[in-house]
Amino acid sequence: MRTPPLSLCMIIQNEARHLGQCLSSVKGLVSEIIIADTGSADGSAEIARSFGARVIEVPWEHDFAKARNLTLRQASCPWILVLDADEAAAGWRQEDLQQLLNATAVQGYFLPFIHYVGSSAGGEYVTDNVCRLFRNDPGILFHGTIHEEAASSIWALPGGRVAYADLPIFHYGYVDEELLLKNKASRNLNLIRAALQLDPQSYSLRYALGTEYYQQGQYSAAADVLLPLLDETPAGYGYTADIWLKTAYALQAAGRIQAARAVYTRGMALYPDFTDLLESYARLLLEAGELQEAYRHVLAALRSGDTSRRYPSSSGSGTSRTSLLAGQVSERLYLYEQAKEHYTQAVRFTPDLTAAWEALVPLCLLSGDADRLTALTAEAGAALPPATLRLLVPAALNARAAGWLQALTGTARLPAPVRRVLQVLPDMLRQHEDHPAVAARLERLLPEPGPGQPFIHGYLWAWACRSGDTAAAQHWLGSLAGCRPGLPAVAQLLPEARTAAPQPGAAGSAPGAAPDAAPPPAAADLAYAAQLLLQAGAWGSLLGLYRSAGPQLQWTHLPQPVLCGLLQAPAAVQVQWCSIYEEQEHLYNTPAGPAEWLMYAAIASSCGRLPLLEPAAEQALRGSGSKAVLIGLAYYRLLLADRAAAAMPMPAGSIPWLLLVRSAAGEGWRSTQSAGSSGRPV
C-alpha cells in the first residue's frame, strides 16, 4: 500500500530522549517529515535527519503557535499531522488513516490523546481530544502562545468541520520525571503571564493559566481564574466541558464546597452524561456523608461509561475506577452484595487494579463467597501481575481457602519459588495430616547453601508448634532471628514456652526472686506469628498466644481474611476462643473495641453459642456511634428473643457478623482520619 499523502510537522529543542520513538511510530504513515529545530544541542537534528526529515533552523521566540505555523507553510502534502517529540502514534494502520484522508466533507480530526501522568509511563493517564490532523490549508493555523490549538481556525472556515478519528496518541511529557527535567511548570507560567500582559482578556490564555494553577495544586488560584470563564465561553469552544470539571473540583479542593456544588449542578445540567463530572460530584457527596445521593450519581456515571470520545477523561473513568467508587459507596450503605458486584466489575475491567482486589477479597471471604474469587482468578489468568498476586496469596492462606489457593497456584505469573511452596502449604490446611511428611516437604524447599527464604522458616516454625515438636520450633525460631528479631518475644507467650520456662524456686532461680519482666512483643510480630499459626492450623499455640497476649492481640487489626480463617477452625477451638474473650476486660469506647465485640459475636454464633453481653457493656457499645455495631446489637436482641421464645433457631449464616466487623473497623478508621479527596480529575 502506498504511503498516505501526509506531512508530519514538528518543532523540537533538545529532544534526543524521545525523538527516535516518535518518528519510529509514524514510519510508513507519512510521506514527508518537516522539523523546526529551535536550538537543540543534544544531537536531536542528527536523529531527525536519520529518519529522512527536513530540518529547518528557526529562532525560539517564546511562542509555540508561531513556531508551529512556520512548519505548516513548509508542508507539501494535502494533509498535515502535528506531533511533539514526546508523543507517539499508538498502533495506527495505514488503511485506517488513508480512509480518513479520503473524506471530502472534513477539514480536520480530533485525535484521542493519552497523557501519562505520575511516576511512570504506561500507568495512570488522562485523556482529551486534540485537533492535530487537518488539511494543508492556508486558513488553518495554530493560535495561542502556549497550549496552542488549531480547531478554532477550522471552525472559522466556511463549512469548517472537525470530526473524531480513533487514532490514539501516547504523550509522555506529563510524567513526573519529564516535568522536573524540563521545568515545565515554571516555563509554562512564565509564557502565559508574559502573553497575558499583551492580551489580558484572552479567553484561551486565562484558561491556560487556570489549568497551570490546577495542575500544580494551587486550587484556590485556579478557581479564581476559571470561575469567570464559565459565563464567557464562546459558542463551540472545544474545552468547555474541561473548564466546568476543573472549576468544580478546584472549588471543592479549596474548601469552597457550596460554590463547588453550584458549579457541579450547572455543569451536569449542560453535560448530563459527562462521566468524570458525575463521578467527581459523587466523591464530594461521599465526603459529605450524603451516601444515597453519592450512590445515585456514581450509578449515573457507570451508565454513561467511558465518554473519552466526547469529554476529557482519565484512566478508569466509567469503567474500573468508577466501579471501585460504586463499591465503596455501597459498602458504606451496607449494600454488601451490590458492593461485591461493583468490585467484581472493577477487577474485570482492570485485572491488576490492586485497590479493587483489596476491597473485594475480604468482602468475599467474610461473606463466604470464596468461589467468586476462585472464578475471577481463573478468569484473569496471566493478567494478574506478581504485585497483585503478592496481595492475593497471603489472603487465601489466612482464610484457609483451599480452592482459591489452588487457582492462584496455577496462575502464569506467580514466581516459581512461591509456586513450589504453595504446592506444599495446602497440606497444612488439612486437620489430620502426617506431620513429619509435611515438615520434610517444606525442608526440601530450602535452598542449599544459604539461609533460605524466611517465609519457609516461618512455616516450619508454625508447623513444629502444631506438631508439638518443641526442639524443632526452637531451631526454626532461631533461624528467623535475622529477619524477625522480635519473634522470640512472641514465642515466649506460647504454652510450650511457658511449660519449658524455669519455675520460681527451680534450679537456676533464686528463691523469692521475681521473674524478669520481658518487654511486650511488638504488634507487628504478634500479627506475623498469629497468621503463621492460623495458616498452619496450630490451634493450641494460637489460643495460647491469645490468652497470654490478651487485648494486645487485636484480631480486627489483623488482615481481615484472618477472621474468615478463624471460622474454619474446629468448633472446639472456637469455643475456647470465645471463653478467652469472655475472660478478658474490654474497652468499648475505643475505635477497636466495638469491632472486637462483633468479631466475638461472629465466632460465638459459628460455634453455636449465644454471645454474652453485660448491660453496661451494651450501653457502652451503643455509645460508640458505630452504625455497624447498632445493627449487630439489633441482631443480638433477635437472638435473645429467639432463645427466649424457644422458636425455630435462626440459621447461623443469616447474620453477616463478619461483614459488620469489616464495616465497624472501617468506621473506626474513618473516625481517626481527616476528610480528604481522591480521584482528582487531571
N, C-alpha and C positions, 0 to 999 in steps of 0.2 A: 504494500500500500504506500502511496506517495505521502511524503511529509506534508502535513497541513500547512496552508499558506498563512503562517503566524509568525509575527516578530516578537521576541522576548526583549523587553526594555527594563533595564535595571540601573540603579545608582549604588555605588559602593564606596566604602572607605575602610581600609584595614579589615577585610572580611575573609582572610585566608582560612580561618577556622571552619567556615561554613560554606564557602562559595562552591567548592567541588561537589558537595552533596546536593546543593540547589541545582546546579547545571546538569548533574547526572540525572536528576529526577525528570528533566524535560527532554532528555535525549530521544530523538526520533519524533518529537511532538512539535518542534518549532523549526522554521526554515532559516531564521537568522537570529543572532544574539547581538544586541547593542547595549553596551555598558558604559555609563558615565562614571569615571573614577574621579572623586573629589579630593584626592590627595593621599592615596594609600602608600604605606612604606613597608608593607609586610609581604610583598610578592603577590598581592591579590590580582594585579593586572596580568602577570605572567600566567596565573591559574586560569584566568578568563580566556586568554589567547589560546591556551592549550585545548580549550573546548571550541575553538573556532570563532570566538567572539570578536567583534569590532569594538575596540576600546577607545573612547574619546576622553581627553583630559578636560575637566571643567572646574572652575574655581568654586569653592564652597561659600555660599553667601547666606547661610543660616535660613534657607528657605527650601523645604522639601518639594513643594509644588513646582517651583521654578526649575529645579534640577531635573525633576521627572519630565516636565514638558519639553526640555531640551532633547531628551532621548526620544520622545514621541515623534518629534519632527524629523528624526533620522530614520524612522522605520519605513520600509518599502513594501511590506506585505499588507493585504487588505484588513487584517485583524491584528490586534496587539494584545499581548499578555504582559502584565507588570508584576514582578516579584521582587522581594528583598532577598539578600543573601542568606538570611537566617530562616528562609521559608523553603518549602519543597512541595512539588506536586505529589499527591498521595495516590499512586496506583492508577493514573489516568490511562485510558485506552484510546488509541488513535481513532478508531471508528466512532467512538462516542464524541470525541472532540470535533471531528470532521462534520458530523451530523449537526452539531450546534452552529458551526461556522456557515453551514449551508442555509440556515434560516434567513428569510428575506425581511421579516417584519420586526426584527430585533436589532437594536443598536449596541446592546451590551448585556453582560450577565453578572449577577451577583454570584460569587463563589463562596462556599462554606469554609470558613477559616477555623481551624482547631488550634487555639493558642495554649500551649502547655505552660503551666504555672507550677510554682513550688520548687521543690529541691531537685527534680529531675524530669527530663522529657519522657513522655510515654505514660505519665501518671495522670494527675488531675489536669483538667483543661477547662477552658471557657470557649464559647463559640460565638461567632457573629458572621454575617454575610456581607462581603465587601465586593464592590464592582471593580474588578481588575482585568476583565476580559471584555474588550469592546472593539468597535470598528476603528480603522485608521481614518479619522475624520478631523479636519482642522478645527471643527467646533467642539470636539471632545478634549477637554483639558482638565488637569488637576487644579483644585483650589484649596488654599489653606497652607500657612507657613509650616504647620505641623499637624499630624492626623489628617493629612490631605485626602481629598476624595474627588472622584470624577463623575459620580452618578448625577449630581445636580446639573452638570453641563449637558448630559444626555437628555435629561428631562426638559431642558430648555430648548432642545431642538424640536422642530415641527414633527409631531408624531413620535417623539423620542420614547423608546420603551426599553426598560431594563428587566430582563427575565431572570429566573433562577436556573442555575446549572449545577447538577450534582457532581461537581469536580472538586473534591476537597483539597485544601492546602494546609499542610502542617507548618506551624510557626513556633520557633524555639526561642524567640527573643525575650519572652517574659519569664523564662526560667531564672531562678534566683541568681545563679552564677553569672548569667548574661547581664542581668540588671546591675549587678555590682561591677562587673568588668567594664561596662560602657558608661556607668554612672548615668543611666537613662533618666532617673527621676529628676536629678538636678538639671541635666541638659534640657529635658522637655519643659520644665517650669520656666527656665530662663528664656527659651524660644517663645513660649506662649506669652509671657509677660512683656517681652520686647514687642511682639506683634500687636498685643492689646494696646500698647501706648500709641500705635499708629491708627488702630481701629477699635476703640474701646467698646463699641456697640456690636461688634461681630458676634453673631449667634454661635457660629461654629467654634470660634476661639474661646468663648465663655464655656461652651460645652467641654472643650478640650481641657480648660483649666479645672473645671469641676471634676472631670474624670481623673486628672492627675492627683488632685487632693484626695479623691476617693481611694485610688489605688495605694496611696501612701498612708491610709488610715486616718487622715485628717477629716473626719466625718462632719464635724460642725462647719468647717470651712467649705467642704464640698456641698453641703445642704444649702448654705447661704448663696453659693454661686448657681446651683442647679434649680432651686425652687422657683426663681422668677422666670426661668426659661419655659416652664410648663405652660404659661399663658401666652408665650410668644412664639410657639412652634410654627414654623412655616408649613403650609399645606404640602403634603407629600414628602416631608423631610424623613430621611431614612433611619434616623436614630431616635425617633420619638419614644418608642417603647423602652429603649435602654435608659433614656432620661427619667422616665417615670419609675423604673425599677431602682436605679441608683439613688434618686432623690428620696424615695420612701425608705430605703434601707439606711441611707446616711442619717436621716432624721431619727430613725429608730436607734441606731448605734450611738448617736449623740445624746440619747436620753430624751428626745423631744417626741414622746410617744403619741400624744394627741395629734400633733401635726403629721406624724407618720401615718396614723390611722386614716386621716383625711386624704392623704395622697394615695394610700393603698386603695381606698374606696373609689376615688375618682379614676385611678388607673385601671382598676378591674372593670369599671363601667365601660371604659374605652376598649379594653382588651380582655374580655371575659375568658378567653382561652389561653392566656399568657401563663404558662405553667410556672415559670420561675417567680412571677409576681404572686401568684396564688400560694405557692409554697412558702415564700418569704413571709407573707402575711400570716400563714398558719403558724410559723415559728413565733411570731410576735404574740399571737393569741395563746400559744402553748406557754410561753414565758409568763404571760399574764394570768395563767390558770384558767383560761376560758376554753376548757377542753372540748366541749361539744362543738363550738364554733371552729376550733382548730381542726377537729376531725372533718367537719363539713368541707372546709377549704382544702385540706390535703387530699380528700377524696376527689374534689373537683380538679385538682392538679393531676391526679392519676388518670382521670378520664380524659384530660387534654393530652396527656402523654408527651412524647418528645416533639416539641414545637420549634426545634432549632432551625427549621427551614423558614419560619416566619418571624422569629424573635431571637434576640441574643439569649444565649443559654450557657449552661455549664455541665460538666460531666455528671451523669446520673439524674439529670432533671427529667421528670416524667417517667423514670424507669427505676433504677436501683436506689438512688438517694431518696427519691420521693417515697418509694415503698418503705424504706427504712424509717423515715419520719412517720409514716402512717402507722407502722408497727409500734413505734414509741408512744404515739398518742393513744393508740388502742390499749396499750398496757396501763397507761395512766387512768383509763376509763374502766379497767378491769375486764376488757373485752379480749380475753386471752386467746380464744380461737381465731378471732379476726387478726390479732397481732401475729399469731403463727403464720397465717396465710400471707400477710404483708411481708414478713421477714423472708418467707419462702420465695416469694416473687423477687425480692431484692437479690437473693442468692442466685436465683435462676438468671436474672439479668446480668449479674456480675459475680461469677463464682468465687473470685478472690477478694470479695468485699468483706474484710475481716470484721468490721463493725456489725454487719448483719449476722454473721455467724455467731459473734459474741452474744448477741441478743437471742438468736433463735435456739442455740444449743441448750442453755439452761431452761428456756421456756418449754422446749420439747421434753427434755429429760424429767423436769419436775411435774409435767402433766402426764407422764407415762407414754410418751409418743416417740420413743427412740426409733421406731420403724420409719418415721418420716426422715430422720437423719440418715439412716441406712440407705434409703432410696435416693436422697439428694446426693449423698457421697458417691454412689454408683453412677448417678446421672452426670455429675460434674467431672468425674474421672480425672483425666490429665490436666483439666483446667484448674485443679487445686494445687497452688504452689506450695513449696516447703514451708513458707512462713505461715500460711493458713493451717497446714497440717500440724504445725507445732502448737497451735491452739486446740485443734480438734482431738488429737491423740490423748493428751492428758485428761480431757473432759470425758472421753469414752472410758478410760481406765478408772477415773474417780467414780463414774456412775456404774461401773461394773457391767457395762452394756456390751455383752459378748458379740451380738450380731453386728452392731455398728463397728466394733473394733475389727471384726473380720473384713468388713467393707473397706475400712481405712487401710488395712494391711495390703489390700490389693490395688491401691491407687498407684499410678505410674510414677509420680514424682516423690514418693516417700523415700527419704535417704536409706540406702541399703543397710547400714548398721541398725537403724531403728526398726526396719522391717524384720531383721533377724531376731531382735528382742521381742517384737510383738508376736512372733510365731511361738514364743515360749510363754509369754505372760497370760494368755487365756487359761492355761493350766491352773494359774493361781486363783482364778475365779471359781473353780470347782471346789465344793465343800470337802469331798473325800478324794484327795489326790496323794499320790506317792511322794512324800516329802523329799526323800533323798534323790529321787529321779529328777524332780523339778530343779533342785539345787544344782545337780550335776549339769543339767542342760544350760542353766544360767552361767555356771562357771566356764563352760566351754565357749561362751561368747566373749570371754575376757581375752584381749589380745596379749600376745607374748612377744617380746618382753614389754614391760611398761606397767603403769598403774591401772590401765583400763579406763573404761567410761565410768564416771562417778555414779550415773544413774543405775548401772548394773550392780555396783556395790551396794547401793541403797536398797535395791530389791532383794539382794542376798541377805542383807541385814534383816529386812522385814520378814523374809521367809524363814530365817532362823528363829525369829521371835515367834512366828506361828508354829514352828516345829518344836519349840521348847528347847532348842539347842543353844544353851547359854554361851558355851565356848565359841561356837561359830558366830553368834551375834556379837560377842566382844571383838572377834577377829575382824569382821566386816565393818564394825563401828570404827575401829582403829584405821582402817583403810580410807575412811571418809573424812578423817581429821583435817586433811589439807584443804578440802573444798567446803566442808561443813563443820568448822571448829566448834560450833555451838551445839552440835547434835549430842555429844556425851552428856551434857546437862539435861537434855530431854530424856535420854535413856535412863538416867538415874531415877526418873519418875515411874518407870515401868515396874510391874510387880516382881519380875525376876531379879531386877537390880536391888530392890528393897530386901528381897529374901536373902540375897548374897551379901548384903552390906553388914559390917560388924555391928552387933547389938551392944547397947550400954552394958558395961561390965565384962564384955567378951575380951579375949586376948587382944592386946594392942590398943585397948581403950581404957583410959584412966578411970577408976571408979568415981562416979559422980560428975564426970566431965560432960558438958553439953556438947552435942554434936555440932560440928562446924556448919554454919548456915551458908549453903551454896547459893550463889546468885540465881534468881529465877531465869529460866531459859527465855530466849527472845521469841517473840510471837512468830517470826518467820520460821524459826527452827521447829516450833511446835506444829505449825501448819504443815511443814515438809514431812515431819515424822507421822503426823496423823494421816496424811494422804497415802504414804507408803504402806502403813499398817492396814488401812482400809482396802487398798488395792490388792494387798497380799491376803486379805481375809484373816489377818491376825487379830481376831476379835477380842481375845482375852487381854492382849497387850494394849489394844486401843481403848478398851474400857478402863484398864488400869491407868493409862495416861490421863483419861478424862477425870477419873476420881482424884488423882494426885494433883493435876493442874488446876482443877476447879474452874471458876469463872474466867481464869486466864485463857482457857481454851474456848474461844467463842466460835461456835460452829457456823454461825451466819457470816462470819468474816472469812471463812474458807471459800474456795471456789464452789459455786452453787451445785455443780454436779456431785460434789461430795454428799450433799443432802440426799440426793437420789440414791447414791451408793449405800447410805445407811439403811434405806428401806429395803435393800437387797440382803441385809444381814438376817440370820436366823431369828425367829421370833423370840427365843430365849435371850439373845443378845439385846434385842430392842427393849425387852422388859427390864434388863439390868441397866441399860442406858437411861430409861425413864426413872428408875429408882435413884440413880446417881443425881440426875437433875433435881428430883424432889428433895434430896438431902441437902442441897446447896442453897445458899441465900442468893437472891436475885434482885437487881435494881432495875425496876421497870420505868424509871424516869430518865434512862439513858437511851441514846439512839439505838443501841444493840438490844436492849432488854426486851422490848415488845417482839422483835423478830425472833429472839431466842425462845420466847414462850410459844409462839406459833410453831417453831420447829419441834418443840417438845410435844405440842398437841398433835402434830403430824405423826411423830413416832409412836405416841401413845395410841392413836387411832389405828395405826398399822398393825399393832400387836394386840388389839382388842381391849385396850384399857381406856377408861374414862379419864381425861386429863384432870388433875387436881388444881384447884384454884381457890385460895382463901379470899374472902370478901375484900380485905384490904388490898390484896394483890390485884383483884379485878378492878377495884376503883382506880388503882394506880395505872393499870393498863388503859382504862377508859380515858384517863387524863393525859395519855401520851399524845393524843391528837392524830394518831395513825388511823387512816380510813381502813387499811387492811386489817388492823387489829380489831377495829369495831366490827367488821364483817366476821372475823374469826370468833369474836365473842358472841355474836348472834348465832353462829353455828354451834358454839359451845352450849348456849342456852337450849337450842333444839335438841342436842344430845342429852342434856339433863331432863328435858321434858319427855324425850323418848324413853329414857331409862325409868322415869317415874311412872309413866303410863303403861310400862311393860308392853308397848306396842311392837309392831314388826321392827326389827333393828334397821337403822339407817345403813345402807351399803357403805362399806369402808371407803370406796373410791369416789363417793358422791361429793365429798367436801374437798375442794382444791387447796388443802393446807399448805403444801409446798409452794404453790403459786402465790399464796398470801404471804408466805415467808419472803419470797422474792420482792413482792410489792412493798412490804414493810421495810425491808432492808433498803430499797430504793428511796422510800420516803425519808428514812433516817439519814441517808446520804445527802439527799437534796436539801434537807433542813440545815446542813452544815456548809452548804455551798452558796456563794452569791450567784444571783441570776446572771446569766451570760448568754450571748447569742452565738449561734453556729450556723454553718451553711451559708456564709456570706456570698451574695451574688457578686461576681467579679466583673 
